[in-house]
Amino acid sequence: MKISKIKEEVLKKIRPSQNEIKKVDNFLLNLKEVAEIFSSPYNGKPMICGSMGKGTWINKDYDIDLFII
């Protein structure tokens, strides 16, 4: 089996579906809005970092790195 075929098969298994991406994006938007409300009295700015912030997360692996700067 060629490397490109193996890579394609692995990506099919780990890449999130469009539906999953939409759900996670919606959750992250809501999370960031709530973080903005709670951090605003301290002049904080919420940032979602890591794989979720970059859009490189693996399906069914929800690890959110939220920082208040």
C-alpha positions in Angstrom: 0.0 0.0 0.0 1.3 3.4 -0.9 2.0 6.1 1.7 -0.5 8.5 0.1 -3.2 5.8 0.4 -2.4 5.2 4.0 -2.4 8.9 4.7 -5.8 9.3 3.0 -7.2 6.4 5.1 -5.9 7.8 8.4 -7.2 11.3 7.6 -10.7 9.9 6.9 -10.7 8.4 10.4 -9.3 11.5 12.4 -10.7 14.5 10.4 -13.9 15.9 11.9 -17.0 15.9 9.9 -18.6 19.2 8.7 -21.4 18.7 11.2 -18.9 18.1 14.0 -17.0 21.2 13.0 -20.1 23.4 13.0 -21.1 22.1 16.5 -17.7 22.7 18.0 -17.4 26.1 16.3 -20.8 27.1 17.8 -19.7 25.9 21.2 -16.4 27.8 21.1 -18.2 30.9 20.0 -20.6 30.7 23.0 -17.7 29.8 25.4 -15.7 32.8 24.2 -18.7 35.1 24.6 -19.2 33.9 28.2 -15.5 34.3 28.9 -15.6 37.9 27.6 -18.5 38.7 30.0 -16.7 37.3 33.0 -13.3 38.7 32.1 -14.4 42.2 31.0 -14.3 43.7 34.6 -10.6 42.8 34.7 -9.9 44.1 31.1 -9.2 40.5 30.1 -9.4 39.2 26.6 -10.3 35.5 26.1 -8.3 33.5 23.5 -8.9 30.0 22.4 -5.5 28.4 21.6 -4.1 25.0 20.8 -5.5 22.7 18.2 -9.1 24.1 18.6 -7.8 27.6 18.1 -5.9 26.6 15.0 -8.6 24.3 13.6 -6.3 21.2 13.7 -8.1 19.1 16.3 -9.0 15.5 15.8 -12.6 14.3 15.7 -14.1 13.3 19.1 -11.1 14.8 20.9 -12.4 17.9 22.6 -9.5 19.6 24.4 -10.1 23.3 24.7 -7.2 25.7 25.7 -8.9 28.9 26.8 -6.7 31.7 28.1 -7.7 35.1 29.5 -5.0 37.6 28.6 
